[in-house]
Amino acid sequence: MNLSDNPAFHVFRGLLGRFSKPDFSEPEFLRQQVAVIEAYVERFPSNERDLHALAWIEANARQFRQQWQSRAAAARRHVQLTPGV
């Protein structure tokens, strides 16, 4: 599954867009990833959610981390290049 095709991933993009100074800390990464997984699994019956959460993690965790790191690096560059930020 490609993350960009995953409707739950749009939750992640939406959350990032709400912050003027995004928090790219490790705890925030984990909160965001949990939010995306929860949004993804809520469409399944409650007794199947753990299984689908694990499947999402297996299929998407690496790409999610890479995209998070890319956004964090871009945000750091933006802060370094923008005076007064």
C-alpha positions in Angstrom: 0.0 0.0 0.0 1.3 3.4 -0.9 1.0 6.0 1.9 -0.2 8.7 -0.5 -3.1 6.4 -1.5 -4.0 5.7 2.1 -6.9 7.9 3.3 -5.6 7.8 6.9 -2.3 9.4 5.8 -4.2 12.5 4.9 -4.9 12.9 8.6 -1.1 13.2 9.1 -0.8 15.9 6.4 -3.8 17.8 7.9 -2.2 17.7 11.4 1.1 19.0 10.0 -0.7 21.8 8.2 -2.2 23.2 11.4 1.0 24.1 13.1 2.9 27.3 12.4 6.0 25.8 13.9 5.7 22.0 13.4 7.0 19.8 16.3 9.2 17.1 14.7 10.3 15.6 18.0 10.3 11.8 18.5 7.2 11.9 20.9 5.3 14.0 18.3 6.3 11.5 15.6 4.9 8.7 17.6 1.7 10.6 18.4 1.2 11.4 14.7 1.8 7.8 13.7 -0.7 6.5 16.2 -3.2 9.0 15.0 -2.8 7.9 11.4 -3.1 4.2 12.4 -6.2 4.9 14.5 -7.8 6.8 11.7 -7.0 3.9 9.3 -8.4 1.1 11.6 -11.6 2.8 12.7 -13.3 1.7 9.5 -12.8 -2.0 10.5 -14.9 -3.9 13.2 -13.3 -3.5 16.6 -12.3 -7.1 16.8 -10.2 -6.8 13.6 -8.5 -3.5 14.4 -5.3 -4.9 16.0 -4.7 -7.1 13.1 -5.2 -4.2 10.6 -3.0 -1.9 12.7 -0.2 -4.4 12.6 -0.7 -4.9 8.8 -0.5 -1.1 8.4 2.7 -0.9 10.4 4.3 -3.6 8.4 3.3 -2.1 5.1 3.8 1.6 5.9 6.0 2.4 8.9 9.3 2.8 7.0 7.8 5.1 4.5 6.0 7.1 7.2 9.3 7.5 9.1 11.1 8.6 5.9 8.4 11.2 5.1 8.5 12.5 8.6 12.3 12.8 8.5 12.1 14.6 5.1 9.5 17.1 6.5 11.6 17.6 9.6 14.7 18.3 7.6 12.8 20.7 5.3 11.4 22.5 8.4 14.8 22.9 9.9 16.2 24.3 6.6 13.2 26.7 6.5 13.9 27.9 10.0 17.6 28.4 9.3 16.9 30.3 6.1 14.1 32.5 7.5 15.3 35.4 9.7 13.3 36.0 12.8 11.7 32.5 12.9 
